[in-house]
Amino acid sequence: MKAFFEALGALFTDFLFLPLDFFRSLELKSWWAANIVNWIFIVICIAAFAYWMKQLKIFKDTHEDDQDTTAHSFLS
């Protein structure tokens, strides 16, 4: 069982984290390039948020989102 976890640790440190090691060494040369993955995620989130707001406006304009302020009939 110990060999399994050592192999798993070696897989991550020797193979799967190599791109992150590259970005870590790149940080000394260019901070912007080293954080390109973060910028990609930020752009994706901004695009998703803009799409979500557009869809909310469409539903509001067609009055499909009208909701009663009371949750139950006994509250009115």
N, C-alpha and C positions, 0 to 999 in steps of 0.2 A: 504494500500500500504506500509505503514511503517513496518507492521508486516512481509510482504514478504521479504523486504530487510534485516530486522533483522534475519529472518530465513535463508536467503542466507548467511549472515555473520556468523551465528552460524554453518552452515553446513561446511563452509570452515575452520573456526578456530577450531572447535571441532572435525571434522572428517577428512577432506581431507588433512589438513596440519600436521596431526599426524606423518607421516613418516619424514617430514622435521624437526619436533621438535626432533625426535629421532636422526637424523643426527647432529642437532645442539648440543645436549647434548653429542654425541659421539666425537665431535671435541676436547673436552678437554682431551680425552684419546688417540685418534689416528687421526691425521689430514688426513692420507691416507685413512682410512676407512670412515671417514666422507665425503670425496669427491669421493666416489666410483661411484656415478651417473655421475659425470663429467668425470671420467676416462672411463666409458662405452661409453659415447658420443664421446670422443676423439678417442677411438679405432674404433668405427663405422665410424667416419669421415675419419680416415686414411685408412680404408679398402675401403670405397667408392672412395676416391681419387686414390688409387692404381688401383682399377678396371677401373676407368675412364681413367687413363693414359695408361693402357694396351689396352683398346679399341681404344684410339687415335693412338697408335702405330700400331695396326692391320690395321686400315683404312689408315694410312700413308704408310705402307708397300705394300698394295694392290693398292695404288694410287687412292683411291676412294675420297680423300679429296682435290684433286687438284683444286685450285680456280684461276681464272684469277684475276690479281691485279686491273683491272679496273672494276668499278661497272656498267658502261654503255658503250655501243658501241661508243658513241660520245666522250668519254674520251681517247680513244686510238689513 
